[in-house]
Structure formats: C-alpha cells, structure tokens
C-alpha cells in the first residue's frame, strides 16, 4: 500500500513536528477551531448514533489514522501510552466545550446557527478530501465567527449562565469514541499498516463527514454517516494483507497521491526519458507486420 499524503496531517506536521505532538494537534483541532462547539450547539450529540458519528468522524477519522499508521513508531504498547495521554486531554477539553455551550446557546438563534454548523462540517470534509479544495475554502473558525454574528438573537438578548451535566457526559462519550478509535488503530497497526489504503479511507471519511449535516438539519435518524464509513472501511481494507503482521512498514517509493496530483514530477518520474529495453523490437527479416 502506498503512503498517504493526508492534506490535514501534512499541513499540521510542517508546523508542529513529532508524532505525539502531531497526534495531539490532530485530535485537539476540533476543539480549537470550533468544529466540535458547532456540532454541540447544533444538537449533534442528541442521540447515541450522533455521539458515535461525531466521535469517529470528528475526533477520529482519517487524519488520526494516518498519523498513527504512518508517523508513530514502536510496539503497540509503546504507542498506546501517548495516545492515552492525548485522549485524556481531548476528553477534558470536550467536557469544557460542552459546559460552555448552554450558556452560549442562550443568545443564539438555533435555526440559523445549525445552517452555519453544517457549512463548517462541509468545509472540514472538503479540506480532508483535497488540499487544493482546502486552499479555496475559508477556515472553520472564520465560518464559526460569522455564524455567531449572524445567529445572535438581538431582540431578546440575555446571557444566562447555565450548564447541562448530561450534555457534558455526551461530549465526553463522543471524545471517548474518538480515543477508542485511536487505540484500536494503534493496537492493530502492525497488521493495518500495509492492509489499509489510507487515501481511499480518507476520501470515504470525507464523504461520511459531508453527509453528517443531514442528521443535523433534517429529522432523518438513520445513521447515514456510519453506513458510509462502514462501506469505506470495507473498500479500503485488504483482508489478505491484514492476515500478516508487518513489523517493518515500508511505503512505496512513489507516492500514488502525489503522482496523480502532478503527473509524478514530485516523485522523480521523468516522462521524457524511456528505457530502451522496454521498447518493442521488430525483426527486419520477419515478413509479419509489427503489430501482429
């Protein structure tokens, strides 16, 4: 399987460096850029299905999987320890966001803000699918700020400080699902590294994240995102390779994603020179046409 050039993970890696720091940045990013806050305020944690979807797609997802499989080295036991440390911070952060959400919600128009929350999720899905698309999309934090301004209920403005313990538990559960996903990936990493097509999983995760707003904006209770994610997992997994434990992860010399993006120039593929031995030879003494 080829190594993944995940656009989100690559952009963060250039800034922070280090596998554990990169994983922490990837998993904490939904708390920092306002994505998780938007989901909480839009009612994305109202059901068990929503909790699982948010945990897998927001805190888990392809970026977390790419970091664990491609960047984190060592045995599963060695990798689990930093994941647990990062997971504890993620869970605490999600509880803090959920604790502030009811107070913020008292000054917002839910119907208006839900639409902006859907736009934020779609923007994240676009940035996950392609780095080029992400360059054209605004940052989720900017969309969140515009959403706050547009959905403030100016007529009945009254800030009421309140907390919702049940919502805080739901937020912790969603973060816990994401941490469990990361732990499962770490434990299965020796088998998954060469058995999972990360790029295919990334595109499928982007689609699953893109349909997540359906459950927020509509009354559809079917787990559409989970169904898409399940199909994505099946299509990106090679069971034959998963049966063999791979101690040494050696990705392909030519990265498929980058090669398709620029025709292979960044991978050292020269289209102007060809191997003479690969050219077909024609015997002049043979009366047959060369294509026969």
Buried (B, 14 or more C-beta within 10 A) or exposed (E): BBBBBBBBBBEBBEEBEEBBBBBBBBBBBBBEBBBBBBBBBBBBBBBEBBBBBBBBBBBBBBBBBBBBBBBBEEEBEEBBEBBEEBBEBBBEBBBEBBBBBBBBBBBBBEEBBBBBBBBBBBBBBBBBBBBEBBEEBEBBBBBBBBBBEEBBBEEEEEEEEEEBEEBBBBBBBBBBBBBBBBBBBBBBBBBBBBBBBBBBBBBBBBBBBBBBBBBBBEEEEEBBBBEBBEEBBEEBBEEEBBEEEBEEBEBEEBBBBBBEBEEBEEBEEEEEEEEEEEEEEEEEEEEEEEEE
